[in-house]
């Protein structure tokens, strides 16, 4: 999975997730976020299912980690 962080001019933080695999991917959200493409809310600890070759654009709701990115890990 490829990730890219962006910050909009108004300070909104976005995380782009790109699954380049022909298999689904299930990273786990470590913060509350909203997928801007589907409108689905992802709660902390909940897996985010990315379809094969799928894309998600997350806008997180809580303050991110000190590194500036949400922590998404595979279970």
Residue, then its C-alpha position, 0 to 999 in steps of 0.5 A: x500500500x502506498x500512502x501520501x499525506x497532504x495539507x490543504x491551505x486551510x490546514x485540513x490534513x488528508x491521507x491518501x491510501x492506494x492499494x496497488x495489490x490485486x488482493x484486498x488490504x485491511x489497515x487498522x485505523x489508529x485514529x478517527x477519520x472519514x473516508x472522503x470518497x465514501x463518506x464512511x467514518x472509520x473509528x480507532x481500531x477499526x479495519x479499513x478495507x481497501x479493495x484490490x487496486x482500491x483508493x481511500x482519502x482519509x480526513x482525520x478527526x483527532x489530532x494526529x501523532x507527533x509525526x503528523x500522520x495517522x497510524x494505520x497498521x495491518x492486524 
